[in-house]
Amino acid sequence: MSLREAGEILAAAPDSRPLAGGTDLLIQMKERGRRVPRVVALRRIPELRALTANGSLDIGAMVTCGEVAWSKAVHSGWPILTDSADLVGSIQVRNRATIAGNLCNAAPSADVSPSLIALGATAHIVGPFGERSVPLDQFFRGPGQTVLAKGEILARISAARPGAGTGGAYVRHVPRREMDIAVVGVAVQLKLASDGRTVQDARVVLSAVAPTPIRSAVAEKALIGSALGAEALARAGDGAAADARPISDVRSSADYRRELLKVYTRRVAQLAYERARSNAG
C-alpha cells in the first residue's frame, strides 16, 4: 500500500482512522466505546519509518517516541525533543507510540507538541488531493482536533537544526514520575546573541493550560534582551501565567496551574539558557 492509497481508503469511509502505534486509538475504541468502522494500518508504508537527524530533523509518521528519545543524533541537535519524547507513557508505550500519533491525538497535555512548536517544526500532510505543509503551531484546533481533512495523513514532521548558541528544554509537572499526564508543561527554546550571554530570541510554549499548546508572547518578551537574571525570569513566569487559559479539573485547579507555570517557566528557561551557553562555541 502506498501513502496515497491509504489516504484514498480513509477518504472513502466516513469516520475511518489511520493506525500508527495505536496507544491512543485502540484504548479509545476498547475502553471508551469509540466507534471506528475502518482502521487503516500504516506500518507497511516504508517512507513513514524514516528518521533522519543530520542538517535537519525529519520524523516519519511511524517513527516511535522511543526511537526519538533514545537517538544520540536527535539528542545532540534537538535535546528539547528528547526531553519530551522520553516522557511519553512507559518504556513499553514509547516502543509503540509514534511522534505523529501523539500530535494527531491532539491532547492539550501532550508532551511532544510543545517541544516541536518551540523548534518551529512543520507538519507535512499527504491526502488524496495532494500534499501540503502546515507550521505546527497552526496544526491544532482544539482538544482532539487538528487541521487534517478527511483522507489526509500526517506523513512526517520536520525541523531545522538549531545553530550555535541555542538551547532548549522541556519539563512537566506530574503527580507521579511515570505513566501520568502533565498538569502543566513548559518548553523553552533560546538563541543567544554573539556575546554568548544575551537572549536574542525565545520561544516559550505551554501545555495543559489551554485547549491547544500555546506560545506565551509575554514570557518570550521578558526573556529577549536579558541575560536571564532573576528579574527577567520572574517576569517570564508571571507572563506565562497571564497568557495561560487553564481549567479546573480532577487533576488541578486553574489557580494552581498558574502558580506552577510561574515556577516551571523560570526553571525551564534557566535550563535552556545553560544549554545554550554550553552550545555557544
C-alpha positions in Angstrom: 0.0 0.0 0.0 1.2 3.5 -0.8 0.7 6.6 1.2 -1.7 8.0 -1.4 -3.7 4.7 -1.5 -4.1 4.9 2.3 -5.5 8.4 2.0 -8.0 7.3 -0.6 -9.2 4.5 1.6 -9.6 6.8 4.5 -11.4 9.4 2.4 -13.9 6.8 1.1 -15.1 5.6 4.5 -16.6 8.2 6.9 -15.1 8.1 10.4 -12.3 5.7 9.4 -9.0 6.3 11.1 -5.3 5.7 10.3 -3.5 3.4 12.8 0.1 4.1 13.7 1.2 2.9 17.2 -2.4 2.5 18.4 -1.6 3.5 22.0 -4.4 6.2 22.0 -6.8 5.0 19.3 -7.2 1.4 20.5 -7.8 2.4 24.1 -10.5 4.8 22.9 -12.1 2.0 21.0 -11.9 -0.7 23.6 -12.4 1.2 26.8 -14.3 4.3 25.8 -16.7 3.0 23.2 -15.4 5.0 20.3 -16.8 3.5 17.1 -14.4 3.3 14.2 -15.8 1.4 11.2 -12.5 1.1 9.4 -8.9 1.2 10.6 -6.1 1.7 8.1 -2.7 0.4 9.3 0.2 2.5 8.2 3.1 0.3 9.4 3.9 -1.3 6.0 4.4 2.1 4.2 8.2 2.3 4.0 8.6 6.0 3.8 6.8 6.6 7.0 9.5 4.8 9.0 12.4 7.2 8.2 14.2 9.2 10.9 16.9 11.5 9.8 18.8 13.9 12.0 21.6 15.5 10.0 21.4 19.0 8.7 17.7 19.0 9.6 15.4 16.7 11.6 12.8 14.6 9.6 10.5 12.3 11.5 8.2 9.8 9.6 4.7 9.1 10.8 5.7 5.6 12.0 8.8 6.6 14.0 8.2 5.9 17.7 8.7 8.1 20.6 11.3 5.7 21.9 13.3 5.9 18.7 13.4 9.7 19.0 14.0 9.7 22.8 17.0 7.3 22.6 18.6 8.7 19.4 22.0 10.1 20.1 21.8 12.2 16.9 18.5 13.7 17.9 19.7 14.4 21.4 22.8 16.1 20.1 21.0 18.5 17.9 17.5 18.7 19.4 17.7 17.9 23.1 14.4 19.7 23.8 12.7 16.9 21.8 14.4 14.0 23.5 13.3 15.6 26.8 9.7 15.3 25.9 9.7 12.1 23.9 11.3 10.3 26.8 8.3 11.2 29.0 5.5 9.7 26.9 3.9 6.8 28.8 6.1 4.0 29.9 9.1 2.3 28.1 6.6 -0.2 26.6 4.4 2.6 25.4 7.3 4.6 23.9 8.2 1.5 21.9 4.8 1.6 20.2 3.5 5.2 20.4 4.6 7.4 17.5 5.5 11.1 17.4 3.0 11.7 14.7 0.3 9.8 16.6 0.9 11.9 19.7 0.4 15.0 17.6 -2.7 13.8 15.9 -4.4 12.8 19.1 -4.2 16.5 19.9 -4.4 16.2 23.7 -3.8 19.6 25.3 -1.5 17.9 27.8 0.7 16.1 25.2 4.4 16.2 25.8 5.8 16.1 22.3 3.9 19.0 20.7 5.3 21.9 22.9 8.9 21.0 22.1 8.3 20.7 18.4 6.4 24.0 18.3 9.3 25.6 20.2 11.6 24.3 17.5 9.5 25.8 14.8 8.6 22.4 13.3 6.5 21.9 10.2 3.8 19.2 9.6 3.8 17.6 6.2 0.4 16.3 5.2 -0.5 13.9 2.3 -4.0 13.3 1.1 -6.0 12.1 -1.9 -5.7 15.6 -3.5 -2.0 16.3 -3.0 0.4 17.4 -0.3 0.6 20.5 1.9 2.8 21.8 4.8 1.5 23.5 7.9 3.5 25.2 10.7 3.0 23.0 13.7 1.8 25.9 15.8 -1.2 26.1 13.4 -1.8 22.3 13.3 -4.1 22.1 16.4 -7.7 23.4 16.5 -8.8 22.1 19.9 -8.8 19.1 22.1 -8.7 16.1 19.8 -9.0 18.3 16.7 -6.4 19.2 14.1 -6.4 20.7 10.6 -6.3 17.2 9.0 -9.2 16.9 6.5 -10.9 13.6 5.5 -8.4 11.3 3.9 -5.3 13.3 5.0 -2.4 11.7 6.8 0.4 13.5 8.8 3.2 11.9 6.8 6.2 13.5 8.5 7.4 16.3 10.8 10.5 18.4 10.0 12.5 20.9 12.0 15.7 22.9 11.1 18.8 22.2 13.2 19.3 25.0 15.8 22.6 26.6 15.4 25.4 27.5 17.8 24.3 29.5 20.8 20.9 27.8 21.0 19.5 25.6 23.7 16.1 24.2 24.6 14.4 22.2 27.4 11.0 20.7 28.2 9.8 19.9 31.8 6.3 19.0 33.0 4.7 18.7 36.4 3.0 15.4 37.2 1.9 13.8 40.5 3.7 10.6 39.6 7.1 10.1 37.8 5.8 7.7 35.2 2.5 6.9 33.3 0.9 10.2 34.1 -0.5 13.2 32.3 1.0 16.7 32.6 -0.7 19.1 35.0 1.4 21.8 33.2 4.2 21.5 30.7 6.7 24.2 29.6 9.1 24.1 26.6 11.6 26.9 26.1 14.0 27.3 23.1 16.5 30.1 23.3 19.1 31.7 20.9 21.9 33.8 22.4 23.4 36.8 20.8 27.1 36.9 19.7 28.2 37.9 23.2 27.1 34.4 24.4 25.1 35.9 27.3 22.2 38.0 26.0 19.0 36.2 24.8 18.4 37.2 21.2 15.3 35.1 20.5 13.0 33.0 22.6 10.1 30.6 22.2 8.0 29.6 25.2 5.3 27.0 24.7 2.8 25.9 27.3 0.8 22.7 27.5 -2.2 21.5 29.6 -3.2 25.1 30.3 -5.3 25.9 27.2 -7.4 23.9 24.6 -4.2 23.6 22.5 -0.5 24.1 23.1 0.1 27.9 23.1 3.1 30.2 22.9 3.5 32.8 25.6 4.3 36.1 23.9 4.6 37.9 27.3 7.1 35.4 28.6 9.1 35.5 25.4 9.3 39.3 25.5 10.5 39.1 29.1 13.4 36.8 28.2 14.6 38.5 24.9 17.3 41.1 25.6 18.1 39.8 29.0 21.0 37.8 30.4 18.4 35.8 32.3 18.7 37.4 35.7 16.2 36.9 38.5 14.0 39.8 37.4 13.7 38.6 33.8 12.9 35.1 35.0 10.2 36.4 37.4 8.6 38.4 34.6 8.7 35.4 32.3 7.0 33.3 34.9 4.3 35.9 35.5 3.9 36.3 31.8 3.3 32.6 31.2 0.7 32.5 33.9 -1.0 35.6 32.4 -1.1 34.1 28.9 -2.4 30.7 30.1 -6.1 29.8 29.9 -6.3 26.8 32.3 -9.3 25.0 33.6 -10.0 23.4 36.9 -10.4 19.6 36.8 -9.8 16.5 38.9 -6.0 16.9 38.5 -5.6 20.5 39.4 -7.4 23.9 39.9 -6.8 26.6 37.4 -5.2 28.8 40.0 -2.7 26.1 41.0 -1.8 25.6 37.3 -1.0 29.3 37.0 1.3 29.1 40.1 3.0 26.1 38.7 3.6 27.9 35.4 5.5 30.7 37.2 7.8 28.2 38.8 8.3 25.9 35.8 8.8 28.7 33.3 11.7 30.0 35.4 13.2 26.6 35.8 12.9 25.5 32.2 14.2 28.9 30.9 17.2 28.6 33.2 17.9 25.0 31.9 17.5 26.1 28.3 19.9 29.0 28.9 22.6 26.8 30.4 22.3 24.5 27.4 22.6 27.5 25.0 25.7 28.8 26.8 27.3 25.4 26.6 26.5 25.3 22.9 27.8 28.8 22.2 31.1 27.5 20.8 
